[in-house]
Amino acid sequence: MAVSQVDFDIRAGQIKALIGPNGSGKTTTFNLITGHYRPDAGEILFEGEQITVLPPHEIARRGIARTFQNLELFENMTVLENVLIGLYLRAGVSTLGALVRAPSWWRKEKAAQDKALEILERFGLAARAQEPVANLPFGLQRFVEIARALATSPKVLLLDEAASGLDGREKEILCEHILEIRRSGVTIFMVEHDMNMTMNLAEEVVVLDHGQKIAEGTPREIQRHPEVIAVYLG
């Protein structure tokens, strides 16, 4: 079983990390929370309500956004268009209104573009809004993906190895963004293999091994946990 008897909670406003060896069930856990997989047993609650069987778009509407271990951008679109896709989740535009380009559609489209540019500005990407996203270096593409997730106005942001492929300076910038996002009121749940980054950012850490939770606690507690040291930290 990919994930078995795993039980934990995430408090509003915290940064929590999920770590473990490759194949331990971390991304599967993200896929369960976001509705890409449906669990065979158990339940997933968000703000006290069942989301276990909801499809991904409904879970996103309720306030859970994510990034992916492998970049999932629309490479044939611009930077701005990629972020606009996130905003359209809450735009409230009818299909008919979009087809006929009704005045309400133009107003909402203008508001969405202004909001998208505002989000891109936070990541230093507003000047590159009209560039094809495929033309950006890998690190900036990572930031575009986070910007798109933020465009959905999430209450919880799941970051799946967001530092993967980034150089040292880009990781520093990413950490600054994560702290800023948390200060804005968004809860962060992150999967990350960079232990220095994880232990500096996270207030609590959950550890998986072979699909089961073997530890949960503060970074200091996790760093001293014998089983975690044996299977992961060395």
Backbone as a ProteinNet text record, in pm:
[ID]
protein_1_A
[PRIMARY]
MAVSQVDFDIRAGQIKALIGPNGSGKTTTFNLITGHYRPDAGEILFEGEQITVLPPHEIARRGIARTFQNLELFENMTVLENVLIGLYLRAGVSTLGALVRAPSWWRKEKAAQDKALEILERFGLAARAQEPVANLPFGLQRFVEIARALATSPKVLLLDEAASGLDGREKEILCEHILEIRRSGVTIFMVEHDMNMTMNLAEEVVVLDHGQKIAEGTPREIQRHPEVIAVYLG
[TERTIARY]
84.3	0	87.4	49.4	130.8	125.1	7.1	-11.1	-105.3	-65.4	-145.2	-145.7	-264.9	-280.6	-205.7	-201.6	-134.1	-235.8	-200.9	-293.5	-216.7	-257.5	-198.3	-292.2	-266	-344.3	-249.8	-305.2	-230.5	-309.3	-244.4	-311.1	-309.2	-414.5	-421.5	-306.2	-239.6	-134.3	4.2	20.4	152.7	220.4	350	425.1	456.2	405.8	427.5	495.3	585.4	660.9	631.8	639.6	625.5	753	826.6	954.4	958.7	1059.6	1079.4	1157.3	1206.1	1282.1	1198.4	1263.8	1192.1	1101.4	979.1	885.5	814.9	827.1	767.2	619.7	569	426.9	395	495.3	473.5	384.1	420.4	339.9	203.4	197.1	67.9	-21.9	35	-42.4	-96.3	-11.3	-58.1	-171.2	-156.2	-258.6	-391.2	-383.5	-505.3	-573.3	-494.8	-550.8	-617.1	-556.3	-606	-703.6	-741.1	-845.2	-799.7	-668.9	-620.7	-628.7	-617.3	-641.6	-754	-825.7	-930.2	-886.7	-887.6	-841.4	-936.1	-879.6	-960.8	-1029.8	-972.5	-1029.6	-985.5	-1055	-1020.4	-1090.7	-1057.9	-1123.6	-1027.1	-1055.8	-978.6	-1074.2	-1042.8	-1128.7	-1058.2	-1135	-1083.7	-1181.7	-1134.1	-1219.5	-1342.2	-1320.6	-1426.9	-1520	-1500.2	-1589.1	-1517.2	-1589.7	-1536.4	-1503.7	-1381.9	-1347.9	-1295.9	-1312.5	-1250.6	-1285.6	-1409	-1452.4	-1471.4	-1434.3	-1452.8	-1350	-1385.9	-1289.8	-1191.3	-1077.6	-973.8	-1022	-1105.8	-1146.2	-1234	-1312.8	-1395.1	-1308.4	-1207.3	-1115.4	-1039.9	-999.2	-931.6	-1023.5	-1151.1	-1245.9	-1263	-1249.6	-1265	-1142.6	-1030	-916	-788.1	-774.2	-649.3	-585.3	-466.9	-393.6	-262.4	-203.3	-78.8	12.1	139.7	233.8	272.2	347.6	378.6	528.6	562.5	703.7	770.2	702.1	746.1	660.9	724.7	652.7	531.7	417.5	294.4	243	324.4	285.5	237	162.5	118.2	223.7	314.2	432.9	400.8	287.2	250.2	179.9	168.1	104.4	208.2	169	258.6	258.8	352.4	358.9	225.8	175.5	49.4	-66.5	-74.9	-185.6	-183.3	-65.3	-56.3	-114.9	-87.1	-139.6	-289.1	-333.9	-476.9	-560.3	-504	-577	-615.2	-523.8	-555.9	-666	-664.9	-767.2	-904.8	-911.7	-1040.6	-1121.5	-1054.8	-1126.4	-1234.8	-1206.5	-1301.4	-1356.7	-1337.6	-1376.4	-1527	-1602.6	-1748.1	-1801.9	-1733.3	-1778.5	-1854.4	-1973.4	-2050.8	-1992.2	-2018.3	-1972	-2030	-2159.6	-2223.7	-2160.7	-2135.9	-2074.9	-1938.8	-1861.4	-1728.3	-1737.9	-1836.4	-1850.4	-1890	-1979.8	-2029.5	-1951.6	-1852.1	-1772.1	-1862.8	-1949.8	-2040.9	-1961.6	-2019.7	-1949.3	-1899.9	-1979.4	-1937	-1811.5	-1801.4	-1681.3	-1559.6	-1569.2	-1454.6	-1411.5	-1508.5	-1473.9	-1399.4	-1451	-1387.4	-1251.8	-1240.5	-1112.8	-1007.5	-1046.8	-953.6	-911.6	-1007.6	-976.3	-883.3	-907.6	-822.7	-680.7	-665.7	-531.8	-457	-528.1	-464.2	-417.4	-502.4	-466.3	-348.4	-349.8	-240.5	-107.5	-109.8	12.3	58.9	-36.4	-1.8	69.1	18.6	81.7	220.3	231.6	361.9	462.9	416.5	505.1	569.1	493.6	547.2	666	667.1	775	877.2	865.8	958.3	942.9	821.9	799	704.8	659.3	561.8	617.5	747.4	807.8	816.1	799.6	809.9	674	569	433.9	394.8	439.7	398.1	492.2	593.5	685.6	625.4	653.4	615.2	681.4	605.2	661.7	776.7	774.6	880.5	1015.6	1014.7	1140.5	1210.3	1141.3	1199.9	1294	1398.5	1482.3	1401.4	1451.5	1376.8	1333.1	1422.7	1389.8	1272.2	1267.6	1156.7	1027.1	1037.9	917.7	858.9	945.1	897.6	814.5	864.9	794	662.1	658.1	532.3	429.3	472.2	379.4	323.8	409.2	361.9	266.3	300.1	212.2	75.3	72.1	-56.1	-137.3	-71.4	-141.7	-198	-121.6	-169.4	-285.3	-292.7	-401	-537.6	-541.9	-669.2	-718	-642.6	-675.6	-687.3	-580.6	-590.1	-584.4	-641.6	-621.8	-502.5	-481.8	-369.1	-295.9	-163.8	-81.5	8.6	-1.5	82.3	196.1	318.9	437.4	510	511.1	572	712.6	811.7	953.4	976.7	930.1	941.8	1086.8	1178.1	1319.6	1397.9	1334.5	1404.7	1451.1	1578.8	1634.2	1677.3	1657.7	1697.2	1840.1	1909	2043.1	2031.7	2145.3	2145.4	2073.1	2098.6	2033.5	1884.2	1844.9	1702.5	1630.5	1698.9	1638.8	1618	1713.8	1698.2	1576.6	1560.8	1445.8	1316.1	1317.5	1199.6	1160.4	1257.6	1228.6	1165.1	1215.6	1157.2	1012.7	986.1	848.4	757	805.5	724.1	686.9	782.6	754.8	656.9	672	579.7	438.9	428.4	297.2	230.7	308	251.9	208	287.2	249.5	120	90.7	-32.8	-155.2	-134.8	-246.5	-268.8	-177	-191	-112.1	-176	-109.9	-24.7	94.5	185.9	206.5	190.3	225.4	321.9	442.5	546.9	615	641.2	729.6	863.5	970	1099.1	1211.9	1311	1427.6	1544.8	1541.7	1647.7	1622.1	1696.4	1669.4	1704.5	1804.1	1837	1720.2	1665.3	1549.8	1428.6	1402.7	1287.4	1294.3	1408.4	1421	1420.5	1459.1	1456.5	1317.7	1237.8	1106.2	992.8	994.7	878.8	869.9	747.8	723	698	644.2	623	658.2	700.4	742.4	678.1	623	573.1	669.5	702.2	796.2	726.9	737.1	681.8	794.2	766.8	857.3	772.3	788.6	709.2	559.3	515	373.4	314.2	396.7	344.7	415.3	341.9	400.9	487.7	613.7	703	737.3	707.3	735.9	661.4	637.8	580.2	623.1	667.5	710.5	779.1	843.1	917.2	1043.6	1103	1228.5	1333.9	1348.4	1449	1418.5	1290.5	1252.6	1278	1247.3	1266	1413.7	1497.7	1641.1	1704.5	1639	1693.1	1622.4	1522.6	1441.3	1521.5	1543.5	1629.9	1584.7	1454.1	1406	1420.2	1395.9	1412	1557.6	1647	1791.1	1829.7	1774.1	1810.5	1761.6	1638.3	1581.6	1599	1629.9	1631.2	1746.3	1759.8	1858.1	2000.2	2016.2	2152.5	2223.2
-119.6	0	124	221.5	342.5	426.9	436.8	512.3	431.6	402.6	316.1	368	388.9	430.3	560.2	650.6	779.3	878.5	939.6	1028.7	1150.3	1269.4	1392.4	1508.4	1621.1	1740.6	1857.4	1960	2081.5	2197.5	2277.5	2391.8	2511	2588.6	2708.3	2802.3	2851.1	2949.7	2894.5	2761.5	2706.8	2663.3	2637.1	2571	2431.3	2331.8	2192.5	2120.7	2029	1957.4	1808.4	1745	1600.2	1549.1	1465.1	1416.3	1263.2	1207.8	1063.4	1021.2	898.5	849.4	849.3	841.6	827.4	705	720.5	608.6	586.6	681.4	661.3	699.4	765.5	798.2	946.4	1031.7	1176.2	1235.9	1216.2	1271.6	1203.4	1076	1007.3	1074.3	1113	1183.9	1315.1	1389.7	1513.2	1483.5	1377.2	1342.7	1303	1244	1210.7	1336.6	1427	1550.3	1634.1	1638.3	1725.8	1656.3	1532.7	1466.3	1396.1	1391.9	1321.1	1169.8	1126	986.1	983.2	872.6	852.9	741.6	766.5	663.8	544.6	427.7	307.1	304.6	376.3	380.4	510.9	546.1	667.8	789.3	906.3	1028.7	1145.3	1245.3	1368.4	1482.3	1560.6	1670.2	1803.5	1900.8	2036.3	2132.6	2204.9	2295.5	2222.2	2098.8	2020.6	1949.8	1967.1	1905.8	1798.9	1695.2	1585.9	1634.1	1607.7	1633.2	1506.5	1393.4	1267.6	1229.3	1250.9	1204	1318.7	1439.2	1552.1	1548.4	1594.7	1602.6	1718.2	1715.9	1817.3	1961.5	1991	2131.2	2180.1	2090.6	2130.4	2152.7	2069.5	2088	2218.9	2251.9	2379.1	2496.3	2486	2593.4	2614.8	2509.8	2522.3	2585.3	2590	2663	2584.3	2472.7	2395.6	2399.1	2458.4	2467.3	2391.9	2357.1	2280.7	2314.9	2283.7	2276	2129.2	2100.2	1960.6	1935	1810.5	1770.6	1797.3	1762	1797.1	1914.2	2014.2	2133.8	2099.1	2158.4	2135.1	2269	2334.2	2461.3	2439.6	2537.6	2533.4	2606.3	2528.7	2587.1	2670.3	2647	2725.1	2855.3	2884.9	3007.2	3100.8	3226.9	3323.6	3304.4	3373.6	3374.9	3424.5	3534.5	3592.2	3494.9	3430.7	3338.1	3220.3	3172.9	3063.4	3103.2	3226.1	3271.5	3299.4	3350.3	3376.2	3249.6	3136.7	3009.8	2985.9	3017.8	3005	3099.1	3220.5	3319.3	3282.7	3215.2	3181.9	3085.9	3018.2	2927.2	3001.6	3128.5	3206.6	3327.5	3332.2	3451.4	3470.2	3361.3	3372.3	3416.1	3380	3416.1	3297.6	3323.3	3216	3181.5	3059.6	3017.7	3106.7	3139	3224.7	3364.2	3418.7	3551.5	3556	3447.5	3441.2	3429.5	3352.7	3332.5	3460.5	3537.9	3658.4	3783	3764.9	3878.6	3989.9	3952.8	4048.7	4151.8	4271	4373.6	4322.1	4235.6	4179.9	4094.6	4027.3	3946.1	4035.1	4146.8	4236.6	4295.2	4330.8	4385.6	4282.9	4160.4	4056.3	4016.2	4018.9	3986.7	4091.6	4219.1	4325.7	4312.6	4283.4	4266.5	4147.2	4039.1	3920.1	3949.7	4022.7	4055.2	4144.1	4241.2	4328.1	4246.7	4153.4	4068.9	3978.2	3921.3	3832.9	3909	4030.6	4112.3	4148.3	4170.2	4198.6	4079.3	3959.7	3838.7	3819.6	3839.7	3825.5	3926.4	4045	4147.3	4099.5	4024.3	3970.8	3879.5	3815.6	3723.5	3786.6	3917.1	3985.5	3944.9	3903.2	3849.3	3933.4	4046.5	4126	4172.9	4204.6	4253.4	4144.4	4019.6	3909.1	3843.6	3914.5	3858.5	3811.3	3880.4	3846.6	3747.3	3701.4	3603.9	3464	3379.6	3238.6	3179.3	3109.3	3058	2960.6	2894.1	2799	2868.1	2999.8	3073	3107.6	3094.6	3130.8	3020.8	3058.2	2955.7	2875.8	2757	2662.8	2724.4	2795.4	2852.6	2947.3	3031.3	3124.7	3052.1	2942	2862.6	2807.5	2768.6	2723.7	2833.2	2956.3	3066.3	3096	3078.1	3095.9	2993.9	2870.8	2768	2802.7	2855.2	2896.9	3014.5	3109.1	3224.2	3179.2	3080.9	3030.6	2967.9	2893.4	2834.1	2942.6	3049.1	3158.9	3232.7	3230.4	3299.1	3239.3	3117.3	3055.7	3102.4	3193	3242.9	3128.5	3049.7	2933.2	2968.6	2882.3	2887.9	2801.1	2694.6	2602.7	2584.6	2596.7	2576.7	2456.3	2357.2	2238.1	2253.5	2247.3	2262.9	2128.9	2069.1	1937.2	1953.5	1950.7	1964.1	2090.3	2202.3	2329.1	2371.2	2324.3	2363.3	2273.7	2167.6	2074.3	2144.9	2133	2193.2	2337	2396.8	2535	2542.7	2651.5	2671.7	2738.1	2761.5	2811.9	2944.2	3040	3170.3	3158.7	3075.4	3057.1	2994.7	2905.2	2847.3	2953.4	3043.9	3152.7	3238.3	3268.8	3348.6	3272	3141.8	3059.4	3063.1	3051.3	3056.5	3189.6	3297.5	3429.8	3434.6	3377.3	3374.4	3291.9	3177.3	3090.7	3162.9	3231.4	3305.3	3419.8	3485.9	3594.4	3540.9	3426	3365.3	3330	3274.5	3241.3	3368	3474.7	3599.8	3657	3624.7	3673.8	3594.9	3491.6	3415.4	3278.9	3235.2	3104.7	2999.8	2888.3	2775.1	2701.9	2657.1	2589.1	2444.9	2352.2	2210.9	2172.6	2133.5	2116.1	1980.3	1923.9	1808.1	1861.5	1827.3	1882.9	1789.6	1771.4	1688	1768.9	1900.7	1984.8	2000.5	1925	1921.4	2052.4	2121.8	2250.9	2347.6	2350.3	2435.9	2392.3	2262.9	2211	2243.7	2217.3	2236.7	2384.4	2471.2	2614.9	2675.2	2617.7	2675.1	2612.8	2481.9	2411	2423.6	2435.6	2433.5	2291.3	2208.4	2067.3	1985.7	1861.4	1773.1	1635.8	1581.5	1443.6	1361.5	1240.8	1155.2	1026.1	994.6	869.4	774.7	646.9	543	424	379.6	270.2	292.1	416.9	446.8	462.6	458.7	471.6	585.1	648	753.9	693.2	735.9	684.5	789.2	916.1	1020.8	1147.8	1230.2	1363.1	1449.1	1570.6	1657.5	1781.8	1853.4	1972.4	1931.1	2022.2	1987.5	1930.8	1989.5	1939	1795.3	1766.9	1630.5	1532.3	1573.7	1485.6	1458.6	1559	1541.6	1445.9	1427.5	1339.3	1204.6	1184.7	1063	945.5	840.6	729.3	663.6	639.1	570.6	660.6	790.6	883.4	890.1	894.3	895	768.4	655.3	527.5	515.6	559.2	536	652.1	772.3	886.9	985.4	1035.8	1141.6	1090.9	960.6	904.1	948.8
0	0	0	-79.3	-91.4	35	95.5	219.7	307.5	430.1	515.6	659.7	714.1	854.2	885.8	791.6	814.2	869.4	981.6	1050	1100.9	1060.1	1113.4	1083.4	1146.1	1114.3	1089.8	1025.9	995.6	1054	1137.7	1198.5	1103.6	1105.3	1022.4	1056.3	952.3	970.4	991.8	996.6	1021.5	891.7	903.1	796.3	846.6	775.9	815.2	700.6	731.3	628.4	635.9	519.2	506	441.8	511.9	460.7	466.8	400.3	400.1	277.9	275.5	160.1	32.8	-81.4	-208.6	-202.6	-251	-250.2	-118.2	-24.5	107.8	111.9	5.4	1	12.3	-1.2	18.3	-90.6	-217	-325.4	-331.4	-298.6	-291.7	-188.3	-75.1	27.1	-27.7	-100.7	-164.9	-262.5	-340.8	-439.8	-374.3	-256.4	-182.2	-129.8	-73.7	-17.4	-126.3	-244.6	-351.4	-446.4	-417.8	-493.9	-620.1	-646.3	-764.8	-745.2	-619.8	-585.5	-483.1	-480.4	-380.4	-285.3	-155	-61	-55.8	-29.8	-13.4	122.5	219.2	353.6	419.6	527.5	598.4	543	598.4	555.8	561.1	479.1	474.8	505.4	606.5	649.5	624.9	579.1	562.7	627.5	727.5	805.4	858.6	901.3	962.9	867.5	736.3	638.6	557.6	521.9	441.3	299.8	254.9	114.9	47.8	114.3	71.5	-71.1	-111.9	-244.4	-343.7	-306.7	-398.2	-510.9	-630.8	-741.1	-717.3	-786.7	-763.4	-776	-876	-893.7	-779.9	-719.1	-605.8	-481.7	-465.4	-353.3	-368.3	-491.3	-516.9	-484.2	-521.1	-492.3	-341.4	-265.8	-120.9	-55.9	-131.5	-77.5	-61.1	-131.8	-126.7	-264.7	-274.1	-401	-387.9	-502	-497.3	-614.1	-595.7	-706.4	-722.3	-828.5	-859.8	-857.2	-828	-824.4	-959.5	-1067.2	-1202	-1249.3	-1306.7	-1348.5	-1434.9	-1402.7	-1478.5	-1531.1	-1614.6	-1674.4	-1817.2	-1869.9	-2008.1	-2091.6	-2150.9	-2213.1	-2336.9	-2398.5	-2517.8	-2481.7	-2354.2	-2307.8	-2246.6	-2230.4	-2167.9	-2016.4	-1952.6	-1806.2	-1749.8	-1803.9	-1756.5	-1774	-1889.2	-1915.3	-1819.4	-1783.8	-1687.3	-1552.2	-1508.6	-1380.1	-1389.4	-1503.9	-1522.4	-1507.6	-1546.2	-1533.5	-1388.2	-1296.8	-1154.9	-1111.3	-1164.4	-1128	-1180.4	-1293.9	-1353.9	-1267.2	-1172.7	-1083	-1006	-973.6	-892.9	-968.5	-1099.9	-1175.2	-1183.5	-1179.9	-1184.5	-1319	-1426.8	-1561.1	-1621	-1672.6	-1735	-1870.7	-1915.6	-2047.8	-2156.5	-2145	-2244.2	-2244.9	-2125.9	-2116.7	-2180.9	-2163.9	-2224.8	-2376.4	-2425	-2569.3	-2642.1	-2582.2	-2649.8	-2610.8	-2519.9	-2472.8	-2419.5	-2327.6	-2265.9	-2185.6	-2160.7	-2081.8	-1947.2	-1883.4	-1754.4	-1770.5	-1885.2	-1911	-1921.6	-1993.9	-2009.8	-1875.9	-1791	-1659.7	-1575.3	-1575.3	-1495.4	-1553	-1686.3	-1749.6	-1713.8	-1715.2	-1678.3	-1532.2	-1445.1	-1302.9	-1282.1	-1358	-1346.1	-1391.9	-1501.2	-1550.7	-1451.8	-1393	-1293.9	-1173.1	-1129.9	-1014.7	-1048.2	-1168	-1209.7	-1212.3	-1263.6	-1267.9	-1127.2	-1038.5	-898.9	-835.1	-862	-808	-868.7	-999.9	-1065.5	-1013	-978.6	-922.6	-793	-713.7	-587.9	-612.8	-729.4	-763.5	-857.8	-881.6	-971.5	-1116.2	-1154.7	-1288.8	-1374.2	-1322.5	-1397.8	-1531.9	-1535.6	-1660.1	-1766.4	-1727.2	-1821.2	-1845.6	-1811.7	-1817.6	-1955.8	-2060.5	-2196.6	-2265.5	-2195.8	-2255.2	-2249.5	-2348.3	-2334.9	-2211.5	-2129.9	-2005.5	-2032.6	-2148.2	-2183	-2201	-2224.7	-2245.1	-2113.8	-2002.6	-1874.2	-1824.9	-1751	-1688.5	-1587.3	-1555.1	-1472.4	-1340.1	-1272.7	-1142.4	-1149.4	-1252.6	-1267.2	-1301.6	-1375.4	-1403.4	-1272.7	-1180.8	-1049.6	-983	-990.4	-925.8	-996.3	-1128.6	-1201	-1152.5	-1130.9	-1084.4	-946.2	-857.3	-725.7	-739.7	-829.8	-852.9	-901	-991.4	-1041.2	-928.2	-840.1	-726.3	-635.3	-612	-527.7	-591.3	-723.9	-794.3	-762.5	-711.2	-674.5	-537.9	-473.5	-338.8	-238.7	-223.3	-136	12.4	91.8	236.5	275.9	198	219.5	87.6	90.5	-28	-5.5	-94.6	-89.5	-189.8	-140.7	-224.6	-231.8	-350.8	-370	-427.5	-339.6	-377.5	-460.5	-408.7	-481.8	-501.4	-416.5	-428.3	-522.7	-572.4	-661.1	-788.3	-818.7	-939.4	-923.6	-804.6	-782.6	-730.4	-764.5	-709.7	-572.3	-509.4	-372.9	-357.4	-445.8	-436.1	-461.6	-557.5	-585.6	-465.8	-395	-274.3	-166.4	-154.4	-57.7	-91.6	-220.2	-264.2	-239.4	-267.3	-243.6	-96	-6.9	137.3	174.7	116.9	143.4	96.5	-21.2	-72.6	18.3	63.8	149.9	278.3	337.8	461.5	435.5	322	287.1	265.5	197.9	173.1	305.5	398.7	530.6	603.6	594	660.1	603.5	477	414.6	460.1	542.9	597.3	536.8	449.4	383.8	461.2	490.3	554.8	451.4	491.2	399.9	444.4	349.7	372	261.7	297.9	198.5	206.9	88.7	75.3	27.2	96.2	58.8	101.9	11.4	43.3	97.3	79.8	134.2	283.9	365.8	508.5	577.9	530.6	590.4	573.4	453.9	425.2	507.2	511.5	584.2	731.9	793.2	937.1	975.5	883.4	911.6	893.7	804.7	775.3	856.9	870.3	924.8	1076.8	1124.6	1269	1317.5	1229	1258.5	1135.8	1159.8	1051.2	1071.6	962.3	960.4	876.5	923.2	851.1	809	680.2	627.5	589.3	600.2	548.8	507.1	383	329.2	351.4	331.2	336.4	474	578.2	713	786.5	877.9	957.8	1067	1071.1	1174.3	1279.1	1250.4	1348.5	1312.5	1413.1	1394.2	1511.1	1482.8	1591.1	1539.8	1629.6	1590.7	1514.9	1439	1370.1	1463.6	1581.2	1676.8	1717.3	1744.4	1782.2	1668.3	1545.8	1430.9	1407	1422.3	1399.9	1500	1615.5	1719.6	1725	1638.6	1644.1	1587.9	1665.5	1620.5	1491.4	1476.2	1355.7	1233	1248.7	1136.7	1094.9	1190.7	1160.2	1083.8	1126.1	1065.8	922.1	895.9	761.4	665.3	718.9	628.9	651.6	771.1	794.7	800.9	829.6	837.3	963.1
[MASK]
++++++++++++++++++++++++++++++++++++++++++++++++++++++++++++++++++++++++++++++++++++++++++++++++++++++++++++++++++++++++++++++++++++++++++++++++++++++++++++++++++++++++++++++++++++++++++++++++++++++++++++++++++++++++++++++++++++++++++

